[in-house]
Amino acid sequence: MRTRDPSIRRQLLDTAGELFNEHGFRAVGVELMLEKSGFAKATLYRHFKGKDALVAAYLARRGESHLAWLKQSVERAKGSKLLAIFDALEKWFRSPDFYGCSFIRAVTEYPDPEHEVRKTVDAVMGAMHDWLTELATEEKLKQSKARARQFLLLIEGAKLRAEATRTPAPARDAKAIAQALLDAAR
């Protein structure tokens, strides 16, 4: 058996990401993936046991990079890091790289909570919730876990509305609600 080349895996995930952003997860077939990547079917299956495993791997990588980007964005912020999240989202919503939320799309395309794709999304959302809980605790908010859930809802809702409206306004609206939540929690 030949070994897996990490650079090929990255290339496959990069190609998959471009296709998933453009077409959605279920609409992208293995043949299109192979055509766009330039790799053979055997190469794809050497790195991923199937298309669903490719989708899950893409989402796991996307989740890690998205959370790292958010953390880096709020670390530089003055004031509340929880509020700074919405400033970062507003910048993202304005960028040509904003295609909506891959995780929301995955949940709609893979409704079975036992599916490996959904389990990956749940893990990503769990990591986001844990980080938001840390921020809420740092800001000395009452009921930090509950506040983290509320902030996660605001973040995901802002992403969904920004995709639907193609404007950054949902980030500003969510930030105003977040400010009210912060005021109430102190």
C-alpha positions in Angstrom: 0.0 0.0 0.0 1.3 3.4 -0.9 1.6 6.1 1.8 -0.6 9.1 2.0 1.0 12.4 0.9 -0.1 15.3 3.1 0.2 17.8 0.2 -2.1 15.7 -1.9 -4.6 15.5 1.0 -4.4 19.4 1.3 -4.9 19.8 -2.4 -8.0 17.5 -2.4 -9.4 19.4 0.6 -8.7 22.8 -1.1 -10.5 21.7 -4.3 -13.3 20.2 -2.2 -13.7 23.5 -0.4 -13.9 25.5 -3.6 -16.5 23.1 -5.0 -18.6 22.9 -1.8 -18.7 26.7 -1.4 -19.9 27.0 -5.0 -22.3 24.1 -5.2 -23.0 22.8 -1.8 -22.0 19.4 -0.4 -24.4 16.9 -1.9 -24.3 18.5 -5.4 -20.6 17.8 -5.7 -20.0 14.3 -7.0 -16.8 12.3 -6.9 -16.3 12.7 -10.7 -16.5 16.5 -10.5 -14.1 16.4 -7.6 -11.6 14.3 -9.5 -12.0 16.4 -12.7 -11.2 19.6 -10.8 -8.4 18.2 -8.7 -6.7 16.3 -11.5 -6.3 13.2 -9.3 -7.4 9.7 -9.9 -10.1 8.0 -8.0 -7.6 5.7 -6.3 -5.8 8.8 -4.9 -9.0 10.2 -3.5 -9.9 6.9 -1.8 -6.3 6.5 -0.5 -6.8 9.7 1.5 -10.5 9.5 2.3 -12.7 6.4 2.7 -15.5 8.1 0.7 -17.1 11.4 -0.2 -18.7 11.8 3.3 -15.3 11.4 4.9 -14.0 14.1 2.6 -16.8 16.4 3.6 -16.2 15.7 7.3 -12.5 16.3 6.9 -13.1 19.6 5.0 -15.5 20.7 7.8 -13.1 19.8 10.5 -10.3 21.7 8.8 -12.6 24.7 8.1 -13.7 24.7 11.8 -10.2 24.8 13.0 -9.2 27.6 10.7 -12.4 29.6 11.4 -12.0 29.4 15.1 -8.3 30.2 14.9 -9.1 33.3 12.7 -11.8 34.4 15.2 -9.5 34.0 18.2 -6.7 36.0 16.4 -9.2 38.7 15.4 -10.5 39.2 19.0 -7.1 39.0 20.7 -6.2 42.4 19.1 -9.5 44.0 20.1 -9.9 46.6 22.8 -12.8 46.1 25.1 -15.1 43.1 25.1 -13.8 40.2 23.1 -17.3 38.9 22.8 -18.4 42.0 21.1 -15.3 42.1 18.9 -16.4 38.8 17.4 -19.2 40.7 15.6 -16.7 43.3 14.2 -14.6 40.4 12.8 -17.8 38.8 11.3 -18.7 42.2 9.7 -15.3 42.3 7.9 -15.8 38.7 6.8 -19.3 39.4 5.5 -17.9 42.2 3.4 -15.2 40.1 1.8 -15.4 38.3 -1.5 -14.5 35.1 0.5 -17.8 35.0 2.3 -20.0 32.2 0.9 -22.1 31.8 3.9 -21.7 29.3 6.7 -20.4 25.8 5.7 -21.6 24.4 9.0 -25.2 25.6 8.6 -25.2 24.3 5.0 -23.9 20.9 6.2 -26.6 20.6 8.8 -29.3 21.2 6.2 -27.8 18.8 3.7 -27.0 16.1 6.3 -30.0 16.1 8.8 -29.2 12.8 10.5 -27.5 13.6 13.8 -25.7 10.3 13.7 -24.1 10.9 10.3 -20.3 11.5 10.4 -20.7 14.9 8.8 -23.2 16.0 11.5 -20.9 14.7 14.2 -18.1 16.8 12.8 -20.3 19.9 12.8 -21.3 19.2 16.3 -17.7 18.9 17.4 -16.9 22.2 15.7 -19.8 23.9 17.3 -18.8 22.4 20.7 -15.3 23.9 20.3 -16.8 27.2 19.5 -19.1 27.0 22.5 -16.2 26.1 24.8 -14.3 29.1 23.6 -17.3 31.4 24.0 -17.7 30.0 27.5 -14.0 30.9 28.3 -14.6 34.5 27.0 -17.8 34.8 29.0 -16.0 33.6 32.1 -13.1 36.0 31.5 -15.6 38.8 31.3 -17.2 37.6 34.5 -20.6 37.1 33.1 -23.2 35.3 35.2 -24.2 31.9 33.7 -21.3 31.8 31.3 -22.3 28.6 29.6 -25.8 29.9 29.0 -24.4 33.2 27.7 -22.0 31.3 25.4 -25.0 29.4 23.9 -26.8 32.7 23.3 -23.7 34.2 21.7 -23.3 31.1 19.5 -27.0 31.6 18.4 -26.3 35.2 17.5 -23.2 34.4 15.6 -24.8 31.6 13.6 -27.9 33.7 13.0 -25.8 36.6 11.8 -24.0 34.3 9.3 -27.3 33.0 8.0 -28.8 36.4 7.5 -25.6 37.8 6.0 -25.7 35.0 3.4 -29.4 35.6 2.7 -29.1 39.4 2.4 -25.5 39.6 1.0 -24.8 42.5 3.4 -22.7 42.9 6.5 -25.7 44.5 8.4 -26.5 41.3 10.4 -23.2 41.5 12.2 -24.0 45.0 13.4 -27.5 44.0 14.4 -26.2 40.9 16.3 -23.6 43.1 18.0 -26.4 45.4 19.3 -28.2 42.4 20.7 -25.0 41.1 22.2 -24.4 44.4 23.9 -27.8 44.1 25.6 -27.0 40.5 26.6 -23.7 41.6 28.1 -25.4 44.5 30.0 -28.0 42.0 31.4 -25.4 39.5 32.4 -23.2 41.8 34.4 
